[in-house]
Amino acid sequence: MDLIALADFNLVARHGGFSKASRASRRPKATLSRRVTELENALQLRLFERGGRNLKLTEEGRALHERTAALLTELDETAATIAAGGDKPRGRLRISAPLLFSQTAMGRIAAGFALKYPDVRLEVTTEDRAVDMIEEGYDLVIRVDPDPDESLVGRAFLHDRLVVVASPDLPRPAADLPAPGVVRGAGDRQTWKVVTSEGPATIGIEPILALSSLIMVRDAVRTGVGAARMPISLVSHDLAEGTLLHWGDIEGSEIALWALYPSRRLLSARVSAFLDFLKQAFPNGTPDELAAYIAR
């Protein structure tokens, strides 16, 4: 495959048309058009739908763009790094992170990283779904207890656990009665098995609020409306100050946050730098270290 033609194709795809790509690159529109046509002929595929005013990628063109754009960028950045005689982190770094970690810690972490590495263009998106790193062009993803994936490698950098908490104003019910609960997601009646200082126990929960965000759940449980199951990092300040009480630890609820990247790629300087930055932010990976990032 002609890498120059492939680069021109990605240039046109990124800008959404030959004219825009021509102006951005200061190269003749006719040259770009010829290169793309040559690539289509070589692949025996139509990469663009040329009808109408707007140029649109075909399904095959979109797949080619998603799979090769990041690789070409990485080649360019590798060449630039070698030419500069060093491995200083530079270029674009795209990260996907889960909602709660993004809301509580990622803003400060990203700002600190940007100050330390001004030549890196850091882009962070927030989503809890399992993204396809290669297809969607991510350099690094942060996930909670990810499923095993042979195409990905990484490291756990934070650990947490779930606890049941409630306001001091909420009486703890007798063993045979359910407590009002604030839950995330579905609001069906639940039973929580906990470990307390007195041994194992079971807490029946009758949900009265079902919310989509753990930040919302925490804010609601502070009012005394019900008990909630929360990461201890998110409520450690409340527990220390007595605004929430600890009803027990959820059995077997240890969780870990992982930083993952594609195993078939060489670890770039910018990804390596971000992994090192996470290690510095959370040297022991404890819930208390994450709690330090969370506003009271």
N, C-alpha and C positions, 0 to 999 in steps of 0.2 A: 504494500500500500504506500502511495506517495504521501509522505508526512507533510510536505508543503501544501498539497491539495487538501489534506485532512485538516491542517491548521486553518486554511482559508474557509473551509466548510464550517468549522466551529466559530470562526469570526463572524460569518454571515448569520449563523444560527443564533449567536449571542446577541447580535444587534437587531435581528428580526427583519433583515432585508439587505440587498446588495448596495443600495444607495447609502444607507446609514453606515454599513460596514466600510464602504469606500471612504466616506468622510472621516470616520474615526481612525482609519489606518493610513489615510492619504495615499491610497493605491487605486489604480483605475478600476472602475466598476466592471469593465469588460474583462479584465484579467481575472477578477474574482469569479465572475460568471463562468469563464472558460475553465477555471480550475475545478469548480464544483461539478460542471458537466463532465469533465474528465474523470472525476472521482465516481460519479454515478455510472458512467460507462464501464469503469474498471470493476465496480461492484455489481453491475447489472441490477441496480436498484434506483428507484426514484426517491430522492431525499427531501425534496421540497415540492409542495403544491404551488404552482406558479400562477394560478388563476386569480383574478381579482386584484385589488390594490395592495393587500397584505400578503407577504410571503409566509407560508405555514409549513412547518415540518411534517413530513409523513410519519407514520408510526415507526418505520424503519429509521428515518432520519432522526427522530427523537431518541430512539434507543442508541444510535451511534453517537449522538451528541452527549448523552448522559454518561456513556461508558468511556469516552475518549477525552472530553474537555479537561477533566481533572488531571488525567495522565499527561496531556500535553503541557498543562500549566506546571506540573511537577518537573517535567523535562526542562522547561525554560528556566525554572527557578534553580534547578540543580546546575545547569550550565552557568547561570549568573553567579551562583555561589562559588563554583570552581574558579570562574574568571576573577572573582573578587579576592580569591586566595584564602577563604575562610569558610566556616560553617555557622556564621551568625544567623539566628532565626530571622526569616523574612518571608514575605508573601502572605497569601490569604490562608486563614485557619478557620474551617467551618466545624462547629461543634453542635451536637444535639444533646440536650439535657432534660431530665424530667421536671415536671412542674414544681413540685415542692422544693427541690434543691435549687432550682432557678429563682424561686420567690424568696428564699431565705438566705442564700449564700452566693449565687453566681454573679450577681451584680458587683459585689465588692471584689470577688476573685478576678473577674474579667477586667475591672478597672486597674487592679494592681498589676496584672499581667501586661496590660497595654502600656502602663507607665514604665515597666521594666524592659519591654520589648517593643519600642515604637515602630519598628520596621515590619511588624506583623499586623495584618488587618484581621482582627478577630471578629467572627460572626457567630452568634449563639442563637439557636432557635429552641423553643420550649415545646416539648410534646412527650407524652407518655407512651406513645405507640412504638413498636419495634421498627425503626427505620431501616431501609436497605442502604448501607453505607456507600457501596459501590455505585448503585443506580442513582442515588440522590446526591452524590458528591460530597459526603462528609469525610473529614479527616479523623474525627474522634467522636465517640458517643459515650455518654454517661448513663448507666442504667442500674436499676435496683434488681439484684439477684437475677441476672439474665440467664436465659436458657443456654445450655452448651451449644456452641457454634464453631465448627472446625475452621471456618473462614476468618474467625476473629480471635485475637489474643488481647491480653491486657492485664490489669491488676486491680485488686480491691483496695480502695484508698480510704474508705470510711465504713464504720460499723454502727448500728443502731439497734434498738429493740422496742417492742410495743408494750405500753403500760395502760392500765385503766385508771382514769382520773375523774374527779368530780369536785364541784365547789364545796367548801365547808358548810354551806347553807343547805346542801342536799343530803338528807338522812340516808344512810345505807340501809336498804330494806332487809327484812328477815330472809333467811336462806330459801324459803319456799315462795317468796314473792319477787316478781321482776322489778328492776329499777327502770325509770324512764331513761331513754338513751338518745344520744346524738350520734348518727352514723354517717359514714361516707358511702354513697351509692344506694343500693336497694335497702328499703326500710322494713324488711320482714323481721319477725321476732327472732332473737338470737340468744345463744348461750356462750358465754366466754369462760374458758378455763384459765384460772390464774394461779400464780404461786405467791403466797403472802408470807409474812414473818411467822405465821402460825401454821403454815403448810398449804397444801393444795386446796382450792375452793372453786366453786362454780357460781357465776353471776348471771342470772337471767336478765335479759334486756328487752324492754318493750319500746321500740323506736318511736319517738314523737317528732323527730326532725331527721330528714335525710338530705345531706348536702353533698355537693360535688367536690369540694376543696377541703383539705385538712386545715388550712388557715381558717376557713369559715367554721369548721367543727370546733377548733380551739376557742375561737371568739364566742361561739354560742355556749360552750360548756362553762366558760367563765361566769356566765350570768346565773348559773345554778339551775338551768332548765333540765339538765340530765347528765348522765355519765357518758364518757367517751373512751374509745380505744385510740391511743395516740403514740407517735414516736416520742421517746423520752427526750430527745434533743429539742423537740418543739415546745415542751412544757417544763423543762428543767428550771427555768427562771420562776415560773409559777409555783412549782413545788418547793423551791428554796425560800420563796417569800410567803408561802402558806396560802396563796390565793387559790390554789388547787391542792387537793389531797390525793395521795397515792393509794388506790384500792388493791393493787397487785400487779405483777408482771404477767403478761400473756405467755402461756407455755409455748416453748419452741418458736418464739417470734423474732429471733435474731435475724437481722437483715444486713446486707452489704451493698455499698455503692461501688460499681466497677467503672473504670475508664477503659474503653475498648477501641481497637483500631484493626484494619485489615491485615491479616497475617501474611498476605502475599506481597505487601508493600514494604520497602525499606522504610525504617522509622525516620521521618524527616526531622530536621533540626527544630522546627517550630512545634511539632507534636512532642518531641522529647523534652523541649523546654516547658511545655504546658504540664506534662506529667510530673516533671521535677517541681514545678510551681505548686501543684496539688499536694505533693509530698511535704513541701515546706509549710503549706497552709494547715495540713492535718498530719503532723509528724507521727502521731500514735494512732490516728484513725478512730478516735473515741467519740461517743456522743457529746461529751462535754466540749470537745473542740468544735463540733458543728454548732452547738448551742451558743458558742461565743459569737457566731455570725448573725444570730437571730435577734431581731429587735424585741425588746420587752413589750 
